[in-house]
Amino acid sequence: MKLLNLFAISLLSLTVFIACGNGNVASVEQVELLSCKDFDQKIKETESVQLIDVRTSDEFAGGTIGSAINIDFFGENFKEEMAKLDLERPVFVFCAKGGRSGKASAICKELGFKKIYDLDGGYTAWSQYEK
């Protein structure tokens, strides 16, 4: 009888562990790294886009994508500014070449954004992309 109880408790514990583990995995959305073409298409398909240029204000002043909002990745309040955005709506991030936007995407994931799109190659690739 003791062996049966031990087996039942072990089985129950394993079931709870697996269920909790799957719940956590399912709630975490992955960052999608998109080509210029796919990024452009996804923006066009998405209502009320949150398009975020994470470059510096000087870089931003030199040109950006559409109606992007500039939130400087190196700014002291970057995380706080990103947290002010709507976590339920998709967020599109880009930088100059992809390094900062990759780190920004990780922060977005940490903050709880449901959908995160990162532009592969950044604004450099975008400026060479034939729309």
C-alpha positions as CSV (number, residue, x, y, z in Angstrom):
1,M,0.0,0.0,0.0
2,K,2.8,2.4,0.9
3,L,4.4,1.7,-2.5
4,L,1.2,2.4,-4.3
5,N,0.8,5.7,-2.4
6,L,4.3,6.7,-3.2
7,F,3.8,5.9,-6.9
8,A,0.5,8.0,-6.9
9,I,2.2,11.0,-5.3
10,S,5.1,10.7,-7.7
11,L,2.8,10.5,-10.7
12,L,0.7,13.5,-9.4
13,S,3.9,15.6,-8.8
14,L,5.2,14.8,-12.3
15,T,1.8,15.7,-13.8
16,V,1.8,19.0,-12.0
17,F,5.4,19.7,-13.0
18,I,4.7,19.0,-16.7
19,A,1.5,21.0,-16.7
20,C,3.2,24.0,-15.1
21,G,6.1,23.8,-17.4
22,N,4.0,23.7,-20.5
23,G,1.9,26.6,-19.2
24,N,5.0,28.8,-18.9
25,V,6.4,27.8,-22.3
26,A,3.0,28.6,-24.0
27,S,2.8,32.0,-22.4
28,V,6.1,33.2,-23.7
29,E,6.0,34.5,-27.2
30,Q,9.1,34.3,-29.4
31,V,10.6,37.3,-31.1
32,E,10.2,37.1,-34.9
33,L,13.2,38.3,-36.9
34,L,11.8,39.5,-40.2
35,S,13.3,40.4,-43.5
36,C,12.6,43.9,-44.9
37,K,9.9,42.5,-47.1
38,D,8.1,40.6,-44.3
39,F,8.5,43.5,-41.9
40,D,7.0,45.9,-44.4
41,Q,4.1,43.4,-45.1
42,K,3.5,42.7,-41.4
43,I,3.3,46.5,-40.7
44,K,0.7,46.9,-43.5
45,E,-1.4,44.0,-42.1
46,T,-1.3,45.3,-38.5
47,E,-3.8,47.8,-37.0
48,S,-2.4,50.6,-34.8
49,V,1.3,49.7,-35.2
50,Q,3.7,50.3,-32.4
51,L,6.8,51.0,-34.6
52,I,9.9,51.7,-32.4
53,D,13.2,53.0,-33.7
54,V,15.7,52.3,-30.9
55,R,18.6,54.3,-32.5
56,T,19.9,57.5,-31.0
57,S,18.1,60.8,-31.7
58,D,20.8,61.8,-34.2
59,E,20.4,58.6,-36.1
60,F,16.6,59.0,-36.0
61,A,16.9,62.6,-37.3
62,G,18.7,61.2,-40.4
63,G,15.7,59.2,-41.4
64,T,13.4,56.5,-40.1
65,I,10.6,54.1,-41.2
66,G,7.2,55.5,-41.5
67,S,5.8,57.0,-38.3
68,A,8.2,55.3,-36.0
69,I,8.6,56.5,-32.5
70,N,12.2,57.1,-31.3
71,I,13.0,55.4,-27.9
72,D,16.8,55.4,-27.7
73,F,18.1,52.0,-26.5
74,F,21.0,53.8,-24.8
75,G,18.7,56.3,-23.0
76,E,18.7,56.0,-19.3
77,N,14.9,55.4,-19.3
78,F,14.7,53.0,-22.2
79,K,13.0,50.1,-20.3
80,E,10.5,52.5,-18.5
81,E,9.6,54.1,-21.9
82,M,9.0,50.7,-23.5
83,A,6.9,49.6,-20.6
84,K,4.5,52.5,-21.3
85,L,3.5,50.9,-24.6
86,D,0.6,48.6,-25.0
87,L,1.8,45.1,-24.1
88,E,-1.2,43.5,-25.9
89,R,-0.5,45.1,-29.2
90,P,2.4,43.9,-31.5
91,V,5.6,45.9,-31.3
92,F,8.0,46.4,-34.2
93,V,11.5,47.3,-33.3
94,F,14.6,48.2,-35.4
95,C,18.0,49.9,-35.0
96,A,20.8,50.5,-37.4
97,K,21.9,47.0,-38.2
98,G,20.2,44.7,-35.7
99,G,22.3,44.5,-32.6
100,R,20.4,47.0,-30.4
101,S,17.0,45.8,-31.7
102,G,17.8,42.3,-30.7
103,K,18.6,43.4,-27.2
104,A,15.5,45.6,-27.2
105,S,13.4,42.6,-28.3
106,A,14.7,40.7,-25.3
107,I,13.7,43.5,-23.0
108,C,10.2,43.6,-24.7
109,K,9.9,39.9,-24.0
110,E,10.9,40.4,-20.4
111,L,8.3,43.2,-20.1
112,G,5.6,40.8,-21.3
113,F,4.9,42.0,-24.9
114,K,2.7,39.4,-26.7
115,K,4.1,39.9,-30.2
116,I,7.5,41.2,-31.0
117,Y,8.9,41.8,-34.6
118,D,12.5,42.7,-35.1
119,L,13.8,44.0,-38.5
120,D,16.7,41.9,-39.7
121,G,19.5,44.2,-40.8
122,G,17.9,47.2,-39.3
123,Y,17.5,50.6,-40.9
124,T,20.6,50.0,-43.0
125,A,18.9,47.1,-44.8
126,W,15.6,49.0,-44.9
127,S,17.2,52.0,-46.7
128,Q,18.4,49.6,-49.5
129,Y,15.1,47.7,-49.7
130,E,13.1,48.4,-52.8
131,K,9.5,48.9,-51.6
